[in-house]
């Protein structure tokens, strides 16, 4: 049985990936400093799979703590989720983002090299494409970033490319996520943002459950079918399966490859509101406000490469995404911070 270390292992995408990996027969070790997550997510993973997840509370910037983990467990590969991810906050606190995300990854890779663990799947992001000139976006599209969060992801990609060039025995998969939404069908785990959500789907869900008065739709004058921004929303369980397939791919391939993980289809903000309302039979009041600076009109993936090389494709529909997001929110109105 292979042992996989998930950094940032208690987070949204990581917890869903833990489910998929355990169900596929992997042993999962989750390392997280819990600044943006809850250990409760891993207790819920154990409920779903019937297997405990070994949890280590530590920070990826702490080399000694990482060495202890690699010495204690025979780690075969790392899936690297750990990092800060709020675009707006990154523009206010760029040094914090470069410290956690970039410096943290350098420390992680140094300790991995010391311990001769040279397989890593990295959580990247479609933000590395900046304002892409063409859609659908292909992995060969030029990379640039419009904020420190995206810049930190791009820097890490470049660091990993340099690492492989210097030592070709590394096996690296870079997964560029588009817009993850939804939750495990049990409703036990899901997206649990701190404070005001940065992403559309948890905001819609919180309006529906009565936590927020109305959704703000940023801009209605984009060159799209209804004037609102278009994005590629992907069910978190499809995304989790992408990590499983990436690990299987790395068992047979050296070097570094980047893969887009998206559905290849764009939906507008109002498409999402409508689908959520109709599927779940609940009103979602919204207000059109000014565009947000830095937002692009249309962004969706060309996911052909992942289909061909990883033998991966999405299984979940838009209806599945909004239904599962609502089930999680309805069952957990306060996320993991339930009131007793």
N, C-alpha and C positions, 0 to 999 in steps of 0.2 A: 504494500500500500504506500503510495507516494504521500509525502507530507508537504503541505503548502502553507507558507506564511502569508497571511493577508495583513498588510499594513493599513491602518485606518479601518480595521476589520469590523468595527461596530457600526459603521456608517450605512447609508441608504443602499448604495449599489453593492457594497461589500457584504452586507448581511444576506442579500438575495443570492449573491454568488456563493456564499458559504453553504446555503441550502443546496444549490445545484452541485457543488463539489462533493459535499457529503453524500448526496444521493448517488453520485457517480463513483463512490468508493474511495475518495481521497480523505486523508486526515487533515483537518483544518486547525491551524493555530492563528488566533486573531490577536494582533497587537494594536493598541489604540491609546492615545493620551486622554480621550473622552472630552476634549474641549468643545467638540461639535456633535457629540453622539452620546449614546447611552448603552451601558452594558446590558440593559434589559433586552435590547434587540437580539443579543446572542442567546439569552435565556429562551427567547421566543423561537429562535432557529432550532434550538435543541428540542423544543416542543414539537416543531414541524417534522424534524427528521428522526427523532428518537435517539439522537446522539449528542452528547455534550460537546461544546466547542471550548477548547483550551484557550483561556483569555490571559493576556499579559498586559498590564497597564504600564505603558512606557511610551517614550517619544522617539521618533526616528532620528532626531538630532543628537540623541544620547548614545554615543558609540559603545560605551561599556554595557549599557542595557541591551543593545543589539547583540553584542558578542555573547552575552550570557544566554540569549535565546538561541543563537546558532550553535552554541556549545551544548546546550541542554537537549535540543531536538535535532534529529537528523533531517534538516530541511532540504527538500529537493528543488523547490522553486519558490519564487516570491511573486505575489500579485500585489502591485504597489498602488494602493488607493489613497494613502495618507496625504493630506494637504488641505489648505484653506481654499475656498471656492466661491466666495461672493465677489462678483465683478465690481460692484459699487464700493465695497469696503477696500478692495485692492487699490483703488485710485486714491483713497484716503491714507492707507497704511502700506505703501509699496514695500518698505523694508521688511515688514513683518511677513509679507507674502514671499519675498525672495529668501528670507531666512527659513521659514517652514518648508516651502515647496522645493526650492533649488538647493539650498545648503543641506536640507534634510535628505534629499535624494543622493547627493554626493556622499554624505556620511553612510547612508544605507549601502550604496554600491561599493564603497571602500571596505566595509565590514564583510559584505558578500564575497568580495575578491579574496580577502584574508582567509575566509572560511571555505573557499573553493566552491561556492554556490553561484553558478553563472547563468541561471535561467530566471528571467524576469518578464512579467507582463505589466506594462505601464498604462495607467489610466490617463490618457490624454484627452483632448477635447477638440471639437470643431472650431473653437475660438482660435486655434493656430492658423486658420485660413483667413483671419481678419475679415474684411469686406470683400468676399470672393467676387471676381469679375464674371464668372460663369456658373450656372447651375445646370444639372446636378454637379456637386463638387467631387472631383476625383482626387485620389491620394497624391497625384503629381502636381496638383494646383500649387501656385506659389504660396509660401507661408509668410504671414506677418501677424502682428497682434495689435489690438487697439486699446488694451488696458494691461496693467501689471499682472493680473491673474492669467490672462492668455499668454502674456510674455513669459511668465514662469513656466507654463506648460511647454512652450516652444523652446525655451532654454534647456529644459530637461531632455526634450527630444534630441537636441544638438549634442548634449553631453553624452547621451546613450550612443549616438552615432559615432562620436569620437572614441568612446570606450570600445566599441566593436572593431573600429579601424585599428586600434592599438592592440587589441587582443581578440582575434577572430574566434576564439573558443566560446565566447559569450553567445547566448541564445536570447534574443530580445524581440518581443512583440509589443508594438505601440498601438493602442486601441483609441481611435478618435471618436468619442461619443458625440452623438447629436443631442437630442433633447429627451432624457429619460423621464418616463412617467409611469403611473400605475403602482401596483403592489402585488405581493404574493396573494394567490386566490384564497388563502385561509383568512386574510384580513389581520393576521397576527403581526406582520412586519410591513413597514411602508416608509414613506418619506416623512421625516419629522423635523422640519426646519426650526431653528431658533428665531424667535421674534417674527417680524414681517417676512413672509416668504419672498425669495428672489425669483422663483420660478412660477410659471403660469398655473400648472395643475394644482399644486397645494393651495394656491391663492383661491382658485375656483372652489376647491373643496371646503376651504375655511369659510367662504361666503355662504356656501350651501348649508353648512352645519351651524351657521349663525354666529361664528366667531368674528366675522368681519362684515361690515355693512354692505359693501359693493365692490366689485372688481373694477380696477382702473385699467382701461385699454389704452395703451400708449400709441396714439397716432391712428388716424383713419384716412390718411391721404397718401398711403404708399401705392406704388403701381402694381397692385394685386387685385384679385377678383372682387374683394369687398373693402379694399383700402387698408386692411390691417395686416400686420406682419405675418409672414408664412415661415413655418419651421417644420423640421422633420422630427416628429415625436415617436419615440420607440419605447415599447413596454420594457420595464426593468427586468422581467424574467427572460426576454429575448437577449437583453444586454448581458445578463448573468451567464446565459448559455454561450455567448461569444467568448467569455473568459475561459470557460471549460474547453472550447474548441481551440483557443489560442494556446493553452497549455499542452493540449494533445499535439498541436502543430510543432511546438518547440521541442518535443521529445524526438522529433525526426529532422529538425533543421537548425543549423547554425546561422549566425549573422543576425541582422535586424530587418524587420518588415513592419510597415505601418498599415493599419486597416481602418477604414471607415465603418462604424457600426450605426446604421440608420435604416429606415424602411425604404428610402428612395422616393418617398412621397411627402409632399408638403401639405400642411393644413394651416389655415389662417387662425388667428386668435378667435374670431367669431365662429369659425367651424368648430373649434374645441368647446366653446361655450354652448353652442347649439347641441352638439353630440352629448355633452354632459347632461344638459337639461332634459333632452328627449329620452336618453337611455335610462336615467335615474328618476325621471318624472319629478323634477324639482327645479324651481326657478333660480336663476343666477343673475341678479340685477347687476348691471355694469354701467360705467360712465366713460365716455370717450374723453381722453385728456391729450395734452401735447405729446409729441414723440419724445422718446428718451434719447439723449445724445449717444452716438455710437451704435445704435441699433441698425441692422441692415434690413432691407425689405423682404428678401427671400433667401432662405438657406435650407437646402436639403442635399442628401448624400447620393453619390454613386457608390453602392455597396457591392458592386460586381466582384471586386477582388476578394472580399471576405467570403462571398458565396463560392468562388472557385478554389481558393487556397485553404480556407478553414472549413469548408463544407458546412457553412452556417447560413441560415436565412431566418427571417422573422416569421413567427407563427401566430402572433397576437394581433388582433384588429383594433381599430380605433374604439369600437364598442367595448372590447375587453379592457382597454386602457382606462376609459372613463368609469366603467363599472367597478373595476378593481380599486381604483383610486378612491371612489366613494365608499366602498365597503370598508376599507382601512380607516378612512376619516370618521365614518359613522360609528364604527366599533371603538375607535380611539380618539375621541374629540380633542383630548389633550396630548395626543401622541403617546410617547412612552412615559410622560409625566402625569400619569392618571391620578385623579384625586380619590383618596380612599373613602 
